[in-house]
């Protein structure tokens, strides 16, 4: 069994990481109760969803650490949850501006800069797009498609895995894992692009609502949960991370990724509690609104 194969330092590490996960869950529950009591109902569920991202990823990583056979399911669960959180973050920025109607009225003559990361940060020649109801629809569709299609692709992966056709670390062109991963990667880039376009427009307007540190925390979760885990899995697949009997290279890489995520998500959960904790009157749009250069000044 897993516990029998651990030495004393290993058991201490597992116990510490499990305790960090439990503390993260308790911190989130306390923060959710605070948000439920203090935040208007129109923003309440969105902010709770976003705050839940780090503790959910920490919990799934902890389960995958204790039960290695469940790694695929825990990774998929965290992936599905975070795909919904990306859409919620875009909606939160719109809500914090006062809603779609207020945002359109405030930026009536403004334009979106679409030459931003991660898709078009080098394409400076791209035109600036007018801010209209239609462009807002396309931005929301950019994140909504990810929240819908990624769970569908993950469900397809599980079906193929149960039939023996899907091997997570088999990136052969003949196997489905490579193509499903590439498709999910493309959907991810489009969703992050939509969030980046919106953030670039409203970051000055919402500066007094701490949107910059909120966006930084969201970006850290994206990088750590996707890029960091992918790099570690590639190292493990290429045997750069050596095996340590009874653990193979891939199993050891999975353990390293899960343990790092637990520690990182614990820190993000604690920091999120500080960043998102605002009283009711602090959430109302204050008079410290600054306009972006090049936009015609609008009256709220």
Secondary structure, DSSP 8 states (H G I E B T S, - for coil): -TTTT--HHHHHHHHHHHHHHHHHHHHHHHHHHHHHHHS-HHHHHHHHHHHHHHHHHHHHHHHHHH-GGGHHHHHHHHHHHHHHHHHHHHHHHHHHTT-HHHHHHHTTT-EE----TTTSTT-TTS--EE--HHHHHHHHHHHHHHHHHHHHHHHHHHHHHHTT---TT---TTSHHHHHHHHHHHHHHHHHHHHHHHHHHHTTTTGGGTHHHHHHHHHHHHIIIIIIHHHHHHHHHTT-S--BTTB-HHHHHHHHHHHHHHHHHHHHHHHHHHHH---HHHHS--S-----TTS-----
